[in-house]
Amino acid sequence: MQITVNRIARLHLGIQAFVLRSAKSRAGDDMRGVSDGHTDPAVDTAIEDEMTDRQVPDDFPRNQDLGSVTGVQPKLLVREVDGRYQSGPTDEELWVRYDACEDLASQLSAYVSRKIASSGLSPDVALTRAEKGVRLKVDAGEWGFSQREMAWVIKRTRQLLFEAADKSPNKPTH
């Protein structure tokens, strides 16, 4: 199963353009002539709309495992972001991770639906097989999702499958 990265790449470019525009506005004339790679106002508007019209669901995992430091005394792992110390992901980072997970869940749902239709597997069996394949990729380090994000992706995939089954015209009526 091939997972496309177009949406992630588009978001990455959008964030880069957003960051560059923010830096330009803060720096004023110092960055005159610096380009963010495009001049199309429609692209700017689409990026800004996507950047401002987003919400991460409450059940999405928010805390990333930052790591650990050895020693006797307790330590707090933080990083500096825009001049402030932060212990978790920024809103931008959280949203990018959520969007990647939502995209994966959507693709898995479509993949599992095709497998159900073509091989006659039950939804649970097809989803379990897809989950095994995804977990192998994550455990091998090929895909950068945390275990909590993977649990969320599988839960979301199951939701999408049941939503699609409820809307299906072939759904049996009782």
N, C-alpha and C positions, 0 to 999 in steps of 0.2 A: 504494500500500500504506500503510495507516494503522497506525502503531505506537502502541499504547496506553501511557499513562503512569501507569496506576493503581498498578502495583507500585512505581514510583519515588516517586509521591506518598505511598503508604502508608509506604514506607521513610523518606521525608523527615519525615513526621509522627511516625513511631516514633522517629527520631533526636532530633527536637525534644522529644518527651515524655521520652526518656531523659536528654537534657541538662538539661531542667528539673528532673527528679527528682534528678539528681546535684547540681545547684546547690542545690536545696532541702535535701538531706541535708548538704551542706557548710555552708550558711548557717544551718541550724537554724531558730530562731524568727523570724529576720529575714524569711523568706519565707512566714510563716504566712498562709494565705488565698489565696495565689497558685495558680491552677489551670492545669493543662496541657491543658485543653480537654475533658476527659472524666472521668467518675468510675466507669466500668465496670471492676471488677477483672479481668474476663476479657480486656479489651483490654490492660490493663497486663501480664498474664501472657503473652498472645500476643506482645506487643512484646518483652518480656524474653526469651522463648524464641527469637524470631527473631534478636534481637541477640546472644545468646550461642551459638547453635547454627549457626555459619557458618564455612566454610573457603573460602579462595580457592585455586584450584589453582596448583600450582607454575609452570605454563606461562603463566599470565596476566601481562601486562606490568605491572610494578610501578613503574618509574621514569617519572615525568611530566616533560615538558620544562617547566621552570620559567621559562625565558627566558634572556636574556643581558644583560650590562652592559658597555658599552664602556670602553676604557681599556687601558693598557699592563700594569698589574699584574693578576695573576690574581685573580678574585673568586669567592666561594662564595655562591650564592643560598640563603638560608634564610628561614624565617618562624618566628614565635613561636607555639607551640601549648601552652596550659596551662602557661605559664611556662618552657617549654623550647624551644630552637631545633631545628628539624627541616628537613631538606633534601628529604624526599620526602613522599608522602601518609601520613596517619594510617591506622591499621587501619580505622577507620570509613569514611574516604574511599575507601580501596582496595576495601572490601567493597561499598560503594554502587556504585562504578564496575563492579566485577565483576558484581554482580547485574543492573545495567542491560544489560551486554553479554550475559550469559547469557539474559536475557529476550529481547533482540533476536535472538539466535541461534535461540532456540526459535520465535519468531514467523516468522523467515525460513525455518526448516525446514518449518513448516506451510504457509507461502505457496508455497514451491518444490514441495512435495509436491502441493499443489492444482494448480499449473501443469503439473506432469508428468502428472497424471491427466487434466486437462481438455484439454491441447493435444498430448499425446504427445511432448513434448520429452524429450531424454535428461536425466538428472540433472545432468551437467556443463554442458550448454547452459543449462538453467533456472537453475542456481546462478550461472553467469557473468552472465546477464542481471540477476538479482536483485542481484548484487554491484555491477554497474555503476550500478544505480539508487541503491543505498545510498551508494556512493562519491560520486555526484553530490550527494546531500544533505549528506554530510559536508564535501566540498570547498566547497560553497556556504555553509557555516557554519550550516546549518539544524539539524544534529545535532552535539552536542559530543563526538565521539569522536576519539581520536588515530589516527594511521595504524597504530600497533602494535596498538591495540585493535581496529581494523577487521580487520586480518589475523587476529587471534585469533577474532573473531566469525565470519569466513568459515570458518576452520578448524573451529570448533565446530559451525557449521551443517552442514558436510560430515559431521562425526562423527554428528550427530543424524540426518541423512538416511540414512546407512548403517546406523545402529542400527535405525531404523524399517523400513528395507528388509529387514534380517535377521529382524525379528519379524513381517513381513508374511505373512499366510496364503497370499497369491498368489505367494509366492516360488517360482521354479522349482527343482526338485530335480534334481541331476545324479547 
